[in-house]
């Protein structure tokens, strides 16, 4: 009899402790495998650490075409019919607006991690990417600290001009000469870089994707836009993931920014978690190659789980099937979005918090420089204090002077004067 009672109690505990499935949709471009894996690993991270004790997050990944708005709308409607409790992505501006419209109408949380100049308050949307106006301030502060009185802005696409409009506007009022040049399409950047070389401008703000950054810097080196007289500010958040070894010894002042320190405990812990699963998914990543977009997707999933957990403290949550043909909606959507916007959650990209309009305007960045020893953190930037260099001017000058003499070939000219310098002809090869 006692064994029977114990068995019944164990069964009751098992049933009562069972976690329900909560499906979230991921809309990522077909070539966005890094974000796809970050999304999947993010749900596994939440589940294994029981950050959402009552539910198991189930990822529903749907590869999308970045330019097919009609098809992606149909895919979102299929997700709604399948009772998803949130939609993450896509990354493309062309299709994201359509997804947001559907999510707003059905009050399903829409979570983005992309640069977006058209963020607006009041929608069923939260975007973990820093607000564009604040990003522009980062580069204004850097140029001001470096005391540049002129510079050339080199950009890849039109979004680069929009992204750095704040910098251009600031310097327009100062009356300092600013030149704007667009990189040529097709992969040959030498012509435009050669024109910059001919102007004798020494200060360059370079806005391009990490995918082409190496080639742009290589072409700059080939046309003579490298050396201790030249200074660069690289705007890509993934500056640190690019192999920059060929440019480490020229003495060029190359400054960049990053959202996270790859050596931090938080990043190392998540990377270790991902590495344990890489053989199952064919995904190869390290702390040094972790892209900002992947880190943001991971943080987005964690933030979503924390918000749902907070909502569960005051009410039960049930998902429902929704149809794009009706005016039905999900009663919990805006509550989850609001909890996400008022939460403060530590993540890979620092403390995730939003201002009173729901935008991420308060964040911290590392300022990094390329040295002969590799990437070195030289300071930080935040919204309230601006630039704060952790390396003194004296330390930086000393490091630069040492770097300038490393791997430099000197041509020594002497006069043949006996007995101090004499020529000896021989067929024996010198060691």
JOTA-V14528 format. One line per field, one symbol per residue. phi: phi as a letter, one per 20 degrees, with the letter a starting at -180 (. if undefined). psi: psi as a letter, one per 40 degrees, with the letter a starting at -180 (. if undefined). A space follows every 10 residues. Layout:
phi = ???
psi = ???
This chain:
phi = .fffffffff ffffffefee ecececdcgf eeffffffff ffffffffel fcgecdfdfd ecfcefcdff ffffffffff femfdrcdne eeffdfffff fffffdldgd ddccfbfdfc eneecccefg fgfffgfgff fffffflfda adedcecfff fffdgfffff ffffmefcdd cdfffonddf gfffffgfem fddcdddbff fdggffffff ffenecpfed ccdeeffdgf eefdgfdfde nfeddccbeb efefffffff ffffffdffe dmddbcffdf egfffffgff ffffffffff fffdbecceb fcdfecdfbd fegfffffff fdfccfbfen febcefende ddbcceecce cfeofcfdrc cbfedmecee dfffffffff ffffeelded dddcdfcfef bcecebeeff e
psi = dddddddddd ddddddehhi hhhhihhiid efdddddddd ddddddddef egdeihhhhg hhhiheegdd dddddddddd defieihhaa ehddeddddd dddddefhhh hifihhefhi ieifihhehi hddddddddd dddddefhei ihhhididdd dddedddddd dddeeihhhh hhiiieehed ddddddddee hehhhhhiid dedddddddd ddeffiieei hihhehefde eihedeedee ehhhhaiidi heeidddddd dddddeeddd efhhiiddeh iddddddddd dddddddddd deeeiihhii hiheeieiih eedddddddd deihhhadfa hhiiaeeeig ehiiihhiih ieeahhheai hiddebhhhe hidddddddd ddddehfhhh hhhihhhied hihhhiehhi .
